[in-house]
Amino acid sequence: MKILLIGKYPPMQGGVSAKSFWLYSCLEKKGFQFKILTIQENHYTIPSINDDDSVVVINNKEIPWHIPKTNLIDDRIINAALKIAENFDPDLIETNYLWPFCKDALVISKILKKPLLVRHAGSDIQKFYNDAEFNEIINFYFHQAKAIVTNITSLHLLEEMHINRNKVFCLPRYIPDPAIFSPSNVKKTFDILFAGKINYHWRYKGLEYLLEVIKKKKLRALFLIGGNYKDEILDLISLNKIEAYIEIFDFISPDKMPSIYNSCRFVWCWEDKEAIEDFSNIIWEAIFCNISCIFNSYVAGKIETEGIDKSFDDLLYSMNAEELMDFSFSHHDIISNENQNRKVHLFENYIKANIELYGKLIN
């Protein structure tokens, strides 16, 4: 099967990009073929990523003075997608993020007369759902698609939009490959890891608490960060005079993340309720590497909803801000590979569900 993705993918950073990268990496081993068309964003692009012949990247480009104002990104995406399709001849068009990609993927699917699969992200719907005009646009996209992939968090929103239930598929959430995300005996260089975008919602990630704990306990921390507001975090670190305790990296390719997890004792997964209601890839990936996650009660509710069972409880630390300050970060290294059968089962179910869906769409 040949799939053309028009959407987020490395070097575009983010959870959607990473989960697409890992899903496609697995399916390629099973005979699937992929071509990907993505774009770069100044503050959200992974630097120094290896070239991939299957990936075409639309770069930022200065657009001639024009009225009405336009960045012509849609025209450039459609043009590039048609050039890819000339030789690739895809069986299916896929998009994993509504804006700006879904309308372009829809145009290509109509031109090529190929089915369109939409995998929306949580933020796609939640940021625009309460605006009546954008709600209509989302509804139009979903009605035009042959299938929409959703998750347990967002399913109720699609039900409220009265999307044809026969084209809505609630698939298992992204599960990392246990052959890749696995424990390691490497030295734990850092006490705690924070990895994520510093965007409009960064203040809902509990970073003020984290910086306070790093300062109080003199923790060794690794920050993998980027985004429009990265300088605000750098200013806070400087204000707290804790530069010596924190090593800061730019975004990295998803395939480098297992070694990053295994270099840390804990991963920071804190979120406040006002953030986008979705579930971070980082929690599952850390668990599969047997790295402990620190979070608050809001994230604990998500973990329960997502069905992370009690066999992983030893890696899950839910606490409030006061408990966080008293928490001992001299946690013993967990280097065993317990629950391996459970991890393999979860991963195989995730891959199987996606393969079955692809089969339905082209048969």
C-alpha positions in Angstrom: 0.0 0.0 0.0 1.3 3.5 -0.9 0.3 6.4 1.3 0.9 10.1 0.7 0.9 12.1 4.0 0.3 15.8 3.8 0.8 17.0 7.4 3.2 17.2 10.3 6.3 15.1 10.2 10.0 15.6 11.1 11.7 18.1 10.7 8.4 19.6 12.0 8.6 19.1 15.8 5.7 17.9 17.9 3.8 14.9 19.3 1.8 14.5 16.0 5.1 14.4 14.0 6.7 11.9 16.3 3.8 9.5 16.5 3.5 9.6 12.6 7.3 9.0 12.3 7.1 5.9 14.5 4.0 4.5 13.0 5.3 4.8 9.5 8.7 3.4 10.5 7.0 0.2 11.7 4.6 -0.1 8.8 7.5 0.3 6.3 9.0 -2.9 7.7 5.6 -4.6 6.8 5.7 -3.5 3.2 3.9 -0.1 3.3 5.3 2.7 1.2 5.1 6.4 2.2 5.8 9.8 0.8 5.5 12.7 3.1 4.9 16.4 2.4 5.5 18.7 5.4 6.5 22.3 6.2 9.1 24.0 8.3 8.2 26.6 11.0 11.0 28.9 12.3 10.6 28.0 16.0 9.3 24.5 15.7 11.7 22.8 13.3 14.3 20.1 14.3 17.7 21.4 13.3 20.3 19.1 11.7 17.9 16.3 11.0 19.1 13.7 8.5 17.7 13.9 5.0 15.0 11.4 4.1 14.3 10.8 0.4 10.7 10.0 1.2 10.1 13.5 2.8 9.6 16.7 0.9 9.8 19.9 3.0 8.2 23.2 2.1 10.4 25.9 3.4 9.5 29.4 4.4 9.6 31.7 1.4 9.3 35.5 1.0 6.0 36.2 -0.9 5.8 39.2 -3.2 3.8 42.2 -2.0 0.2 41.4 -2.7 -3.4 42.4 -1.8 -5.2 40.7 -0.2 -2.3 39.4 1.9 -1.4 35.7 1.3 1.5 33.4 2.2 0.6 31.0 -0.7 1.3 28.0 1.5 -1.7 26.1 0.2 -0.7 26.7 -3.4 2.8 25.5 -2.7 1.6 22.4 -0.8 -0.8 21.4 -3.6 1.8 22.0 -6.3 4.4 19.8 -4.5 1.9 17.1 -3.7 0.8 16.8 -7.3 4.5 16.5 -8.4 5.0 13.7 -5.8 1.9 11.9 -6.9 3.0 11.8 -10.6 5.6 9.1 -9.9 4.4 7.7 -6.6 0.7 7.1 -7.5 -0.6 6.8 -3.9 -3.5 4.5 -2.9 -4.5 6.8 -0.1 -4.1 10.4 1.0 -3.6 11.1 4.6 -3.4 14.2 6.8 -2.7 14.3 10.5 -3.4 18.0 11.3 -6.3 20.0 10.1 -4.7 23.4 9.5 -3.2 24.2 7.1 -3.0 20.7 5.7 -6.6 19.2 5.5 -7.9 21.4 2.7 -4.9 20.7 0.6 -5.1 16.9 1.2 -8.8 17.1 0.3 -8.0 18.8 -3.0 -5.4 16.2 -3.8 -7.7 13.4 -2.9 -10.4 14.8 -5.2 -7.9 15.4 -8.1 -6.4 11.9 -7.8 -9.8 10.2 -6.9 -8.2 8.6 -3.9 -9.7 8.2 -0.4 -8.8 10.7 2.3 -7.9 9.7 5.8 -7.9 12.4 8.5 -6.1 11.8 11.8 -6.9 14.9 13.7 -4.9 16.1 16.7 -6.6 17.1 20.0 -5.6 20.7 19.6 -7.1 20.8 16.0 -10.6 20.5 17.3 -10.3 22.0 20.8 -8.8 25.3 19.7 -11.5 25.9 17.0 -14.5 23.9 18.2 -16.3 26.8 20.0 -16.1 29.1 17.0 -19.2 28.5 14.9 -17.5 29.3 11.6 -14.5 27.0 12.2 -16.8 24.3 13.6 -18.6 24.4 10.2 -15.3 24.0 8.4 -14.2 21.1 10.5 -17.6 19.5 9.9 -17.2 19.9 6.2 -13.7 18.4 6.2 -14.9 15.4 8.2 -17.9 14.8 5.9 -15.6 14.9 2.9 -13.1 12.4 4.3 -13.6 8.7 3.9 -12.4 8.0 7.4 -11.6 10.0 10.6 -9.2 8.6 13.2 -9.9 9.9 16.7 -9.2 8.9 20.2 -11.1 8.4 23.4 -10.4 12.0 24.5 -12.0 13.6 21.4 -14.6 11.0 20.4 -17.4 12.9 22.2 -16.6 16.1 20.1 -17.1 14.2 16.9 -20.3 12.7 18.2 -21.6 16.2 19.0 -20.8 17.2 15.4 -23.0 14.3 14.2 -20.3 12.9 12.0 -21.3 9.7 10.3 -20.4 7.1 12.9 -19.4 4.6 10.1 -16.5 6.7 9.1 -15.2 7.5 12.6 -12.6 5.1 14.0 -11.5 5.4 17.6 -8.1 3.7 17.5 -5.7 2.9 20.3 -3.5 5.9 21.2 0.1 5.9 20.0 2.1 3.1 21.6 6.0 3.1 21.3 7.8 0.1 19.9 9.2 -1.8 23.0 12.1 -3.0 20.8 13.2 0.6 20.5 11.9 2.3 23.7 13.4 -0.1 26.3 15.5 0.2 29.5 19.2 0.7 29.3 22.1 0.4 31.8 23.6 3.7 30.7 24.5 6.1 33.4 21.8 8.5 34.5 23.4 11.8 33.7 20.3 13.9 34.7 17.8 13.8 37.5 14.9 15.1 35.5 13.9 15.7 31.9 11.5 18.3 30.5 10.8 18.0 26.8 8.2 20.0 25.0 7.2 23.1 23.0 7.3 26.5 24.7 4.2 27.8 23.0 1.1 29.7 24.0 0.3 27.2 26.8 3.7 26.8 28.4 2.5 28.4 31.7 0.2 25.4 32.1 3.1 22.9 32.2 4.1 23.6 35.8 7.6 24.9 34.8 7.7 27.4 37.6 7.3 24.5 40.1 10.0 22.6 38.3 12.5 25.4 38.3 11.8 26.0 42.0 12.5 22.3 42.8 15.7 22.3 40.6 16.9 25.3 42.6 16.0 23.9 46.0 17.4 20.4 45.5 20.2 21.3 43.1 18.9 18.8 40.5 20.7 18.1 37.3 18.1 18.8 34.6 17.8 18.4 30.8 15.5 20.6 28.9 14.6 19.8 25.2 12.7 22.9 24.3 11.9 25.3 21.4 9.1 27.5 20.4 8.0 31.1 20.2 8.4 31.7 23.9 11.6 29.8 24.6 13.3 33.1 25.6 10.8 33.4 28.5 12.0 30.1 30.0 15.6 31.1 29.5 14.9 34.4 31.3 13.3 32.5 34.2 16.3 30.2 34.5 18.6 33.2 34.6 16.4 35.0 37.1 16.6 31.9 39.4 20.4 31.7 38.9 20.2 28.0 38.1 21.9 27.9 34.7 24.6 25.6 36.1 21.9 23.0 36.9 20.2 22.8 33.5 21.5 21.7 30.2 19.4 23.0 27.3 19.1 21.3 23.9 17.1 22.2 20.8 14.4 19.8 19.5 15.9 16.5 18.4 14.8 13.8 15.9 12.3 11.2 17.4 14.8 8.4 16.9 17.2 10.0 19.5 14.5 10.1 22.2 15.1 6.6 23.7 18.7 7.4 24.6 17.5 10.7 26.1 14.9 9.0 28.4 17.5 6.5 29.5 19.9 9.3 30.5 17.4 10.6 33.1 15.9 9.4 36.3 12.5 11.2 36.0 10.4 12.9 33.3 8.3 16.0 34.0 4.8 15.5 32.7 2.9 18.2 34.7 -0.2 19.9 33.1 -2.8 22.3 34.4 -6.5 22.0 33.3 -6.5 25.0 31.1 -4.1 23.3 28.6 -5.3 21.4 25.5 -6.9 18.2 26.7 -4.9 15.5 25.1 -2.4 12.8 26.1 1.4 13.2 25.7 3.5 10.7 23.9 6.2 11.3 26.5 4.3 9.4 29.2 4.1 6.1 27.3 7.7 6.5 25.9 9.1 7.1 29.4 7.2 4.1 30.8 8.5 1.8 28.1 12.1 2.9 29.0 11.2 2.3 32.7 11.7 5.9 33.5 9.5 7.4 36.2 7.0 10.2 35.4 6.1 13.1 37.7 2.7 14.7 37.2 -0.2 16.3 39.0 -3.8 15.1 39.7 -5.1 16.5 36.3 -2.6 14.3 34.4 -3.5 11.4 36.8 -7.0 11.6 35.5 -5.8 11.4 31.9 -3.7 8.4 32.8 -6.7 6.6 34.2 -8.8 7.5 31.1 -6.1 6.2 28.8 -6.1 2.9 30.6 -2.5 2.8 31.8 -3.0 -0.1 34.2 -1.6 -0.6 37.7 1.3 -2.8 36.4 3.1 0.4 35.7 2.3 2.1 39.0 6.0 1.9 40.2 6.8 4.5 37.4 4.0 6.9 38.1 4.3 9.7 40.7 1.2 11.9 41.2 1.7 14.8 43.6 0.7 18.3 44.4 3.1 21.3 44.6 3.8 20.9 48.3 4.5 17.1 48.0 6.8 17.9 45.1 9.0 20.0 47.3 9.4 17.2 49.8 9.9 14.5 47.2 13.3 12.6 47.1 14.8 12.5 43.7 17.4 10.0 44.8 15.1 7.3 43.3 16.7 4.0 42.6 17.4 3.2 38.9 14.9 0.8 37.5 16.8 -1.2 34.9 14.7 -4.4 34.8 12.4 -5.0 31.9 9.3 -6.0 33.8 5.9 -5.9 32.0 7.6 -6.7 28.7 4.8 -9.0 27.6 2.2 -6.3 28.4 4.2 -3.7 26.4 4.5 -6.0 23.4 0.7 -6.7 23.6 -0.2 -3.0 23.7 2.1 -2.2 20.7 0.9 -5.1 18.6 -2.7 -4.1 19.1 -1.9 -0.5 18.2 -0.2 -1.6 14.9 -2.8 -4.2 14.1 -5.7 -1.6 14.4 -3.9 0.8 12.0 -3.2 -1.9 9.4 -6.8 -3.1 9.6 -8.1 0.4 9.0 -5.8 1.0 6.0 -7.1 -2.3 4.6 -10.7 -1.2 4.9 -10.1 2.1 3.2 -8.7 0.7 -0.1 -10.8 -2.4 -0.4 
